[in-house]
């Protein structure tokens, strides 16, 4: 899973895009009588990609904090400081925006995997698990609840979650240095699907039930994945 970098948000009370800042009176003794008042600097206009990213990040935060049905397009627009019509312009509607948030939040980052340093399998696995837990800690329990609420049986949502799991498994196999194994690929993928269920269960015990600490979950996930890579896969 990955979280996009948030785009800058406007300060409270800032003028709308394309509108010059208001004039402010100068402090006594700093301006001659009749001289024009200094104006606030004009706020930088965001390009379309930056504006879309800004809306996405605000929506992601709201969906992390509340259930799908408790977040409105108006709420998202207000959080992003934009007109409600821009939600439709960039994403179609709230449902499409929510599906986009799930797709990004449920998939292991290709950038994170590519950034893993060369080293032993244990070192790479330890760093990969640490990255995942960092991401999960920042997003709260939303990853565990995706698919719940009023969209729990949405076929498009189910397709996204299945695709996200498959993509994440492929990247995890790559991170563990097993991409070159093709003859037994089906069995390796099956093992990693089983591991994915352990990851979700461990995260639930840590974030929701509070029965395990982060170090305990880290040890569980890192050691189990090491056993899969070093013991289970060679035994196929």
C-alpha positions in Angstrom: 0.0 0.0 0.0 1.1 3.5 -0.6 0.0 7.0 0.4 0.4 9.8 -2.1 2.2 12.9 -1.0 -0.3 15.5 -0.1 -0.5 18.6 -2.2 -0.3 22.0 -0.5 -3.6 23.1 1.0 -4.8 26.7 1.0 -4.7 28.7 4.2 -8.0 29.4 6.0 -9.7 32.4 4.5 -7.5 32.5 1.4 -9.0 34.1 -1.7 -10.3 31.8 -4.4 -8.1 30.8 -7.3 -7.6 33.6 -9.8 -8.7 36.3 -7.3 -6.1 38.8 -6.0 -5.4 39.0 -2.3 -7.1 41.7 -0.3 -5.3 44.9 0.6 -4.0 45.2 4.1 -3.4 48.5 5.9 0.2 49.2 6.7 1.5 49.6 10.2 1.7 53.2 11.5 4.9 55.0 10.4 5.6 52.6 7.6 3.7 54.2 4.8 3.1 57.8 3.6 -0.4 59.1 3.7 -2.2 58.4 0.4 0.2 55.7 -0.7 -1.4 52.5 -1.9 -1.8 49.7 0.6 0.4 46.6 0.2 -1.4 43.5 -1.2 -1.0 40.0 0.0 0.9 37.7 -2.4 -1.4 35.9 -4.9 -1.9 32.3 -4.1 -0.2 29.9 -6.5 -2.5 28.2 -8.9 -2.3 24.4 -8.9 -2.0 22.7 -12.3 -4.6 20.0 -13.0 -2.5 17.1 -11.8 -1.7 18.9 -8.5 -5.3 19.8 -8.0 -6.4 16.2 -8.6 -3.8 14.9 -6.2 -4.9 17.4 -3.6 -8.5 16.2 -3.8 -7.3 12.6 -3.7 -5.3 13.1 -0.5 -8.1 14.8 1.3 -10.5 12.1 0.3 -8.1 9.4 1.4 -7.8 11.1 4.8 -11.6 11.3 5.2 -12.2 7.7 4.1 -9.5 6.6 6.6 -11.3 8.3 9.4 -14.9 7.6 8.5 -17.1 5.0 6.8 -17.9 5.5 3.1 -21.5 6.4 3.7 -20.5 9.0 6.3 -18.4 11.0 3.8 -20.0 13.2 1.2 -18.6 14.8 -1.9 -19.3 18.2 -0.2 -17.1 17.1 2.8 -14.3 16.2 0.4 -14.6 19.4 -1.5 -14.5 21.4 1.7 -11.5 19.6 3.0 -9.6 20.2 -0.3 -10.8 23.9 -0.5 -12.3 23.4 -3.9 -15.8 23.7 -5.5 -17.8 20.5 -5.3 -18.0 20.3 -9.1 -14.2 19.6 -9.3 -14.9 16.2 -7.6 -17.0 15.3 -10.6 -14.6 16.9 -13.0 -11.6 14.8 -11.9 -13.2 11.6 -10.6 -16.7 11.3 -11.9 -18.4 11.0 -8.5 -17.8 10.0 -4.9 -18.0 6.3 -5.6 -15.3 6.5 -8.3 -13.1 8.5 -6.1 -13.5 6.0 -3.3 -12.6 3.1 -5.6 -9.5 5.0 -6.6 -8.5 5.5 -3.0 -8.9 1.8 -2.3 -6.9 0.8 -5.4 -3.9 2.9 -4.3 -4.1 2.2 -0.6 -4.5 -1.6 -1.1 -1.5 -2.1 -3.4 2.1 -2.5 -2.4 4.2 0.4 -3.8 6.4 -0.5 -6.8 8.6 2.4 -5.8 9.0 1.0 -2.3 10.0 -2.4 -3.6 12.5 -0.9 -6.1 14.0 1.2 -3.3 14.9 -1.9 -1.2 18.7 -2.1 -0.9 20.7 -5.1 -2.0 21.3 -7.5 0.8 20.4 -10.8 2.3 16.8 -12.1 2.0 16.4 -11.5 5.8 17.5 -7.9 5.5 15.2 -7.1 2.5 12.3 -8.9 4.2 12.9 -7.0 7.5 12.9 -3.6 5.6 9.9 -4.6 3.5 7.8 -5.5 6.6 8.9 -2.3 8.4 7.8 -0.2 5.3 4.4 -2.0 5.3 3.8 -1.4 9.0 4.8 2.3 8.6 2.3 2.7 5.9 -0.4 0.8 7.8 0.2 2.9 10.9 -0.2 6.1 9.0 -3.5 5.0 7.3 -5.0 3.7 10.6 -7.4 0.8 10.2 -8.9 1.8 6.9 -7.0 -0.9 5.0 -8.6 -3.5 7.2 -12.1 -2.1 6.7 -12.0 -1.5 2.9 -14.9 -3.4 1.4 -17.2 -3.0 4.4 -20.1 -0.7 4.9 -22.6 0.1 2.1 -20.2 -0.9 -0.6 -19.3 -4.3 0.8 -20.8 -6.3 -2.1 -19.9 -3.9 -4.9 -18.5 -6.0 -7.8 -16.2 -3.2 -8.9 -14.8 -3.0 -5.4 -14.2 -6.7 -5.3 -12.4 -6.7 -8.6 -10.1 -3.9 -7.3 -9.3 -5.7 -4.1 -8.5 -9.0 -5.9 -6.3 -7.1 -8.5 -4.6 -5.2 -5.7 -3.8 -8.4 -3.8 -2.5 -10.1 -7.0 -0.3 -7.1 -7.8 1.0 -6.9 -4.3 1.9 -10.6 -4.2 3.8 -10.2 -7.4 5.8 -7.3 -6.0 6.4 -9.2 -2.7 7.7 -12.2 -4.6 10.1 -9.8 -6.4 11.2 -8.2 -3.2 12.0 -11.7 -1.8 14.2 -12.4 -4.9 12.0 -15.2 -6.3 11.0 -13.6 -9.6 13.2 -16.0 -11.5 11.4 -19.1 -10.3 9.0 -19.9 -13.1 8.5 -23.7 -13.0 6.8 -23.6 -9.6 5.4 -20.2 -9.9 1.8 -21.2 -9.2 2.8 -22.9 -5.9 4.8 -19.9 -4.8 1.9 -17.5 -5.5 -0.4 -19.8 -3.5 2.0 -19.6 -0.5 2.1 -15.9 -0.7 -1.7 -15.7 -0.8 -1.8 -17.7 2.4 0.8 -15.2 3.8 -1.4 -12.3 2.8 -4.1 -13.6 5.0 -1.7 -13.8 7.9 -0.7 -10.2 7.2 -4.3 -9.0 7.4 -4.9 -11.0 10.6 -1.7 -9.7 12.3 -2.6 -6.2 11.4 -6.1 -6.6 12.8 -4.7 -8.0 16.1 -2.4 -5.0 16.3 -4.6 -2.1 15.1 -8.1 -3.2 16.0 -8.0 -5.7 18.9 -4.8 -4.3 20.4 -3.7 -7.8 21.4 -0.3 -7.6 19.7 2.2 -4.8 19.7 3.9 -3.5 16.5 7.2 -5.2 17.3 5.4 -8.5 17.9 3.6 -8.2 14.6 6.8 -7.2 12.8 8.6 -10.3 14.2 5.7 -12.6 13.3 5.5 -11.3 9.7 9.2 -11.0 9.0 10.1 -14.4 10.5 7.2 -16.2 8.7 8.1 -14.7 5.4 11.7 -15.7 5.9 10.7 -19.3 6.6 8.5 -19.3 3.4 11.5 -18.0 1.3 14.2 -20.1 2.8 12.4 -23.3 3.8 8.9 -23.7 2.2 9.8 -22.6 -1.4 12.9 -24.7 -1.7 10.9 -27.7 -0.4 8.5 -27.5 -3.4 
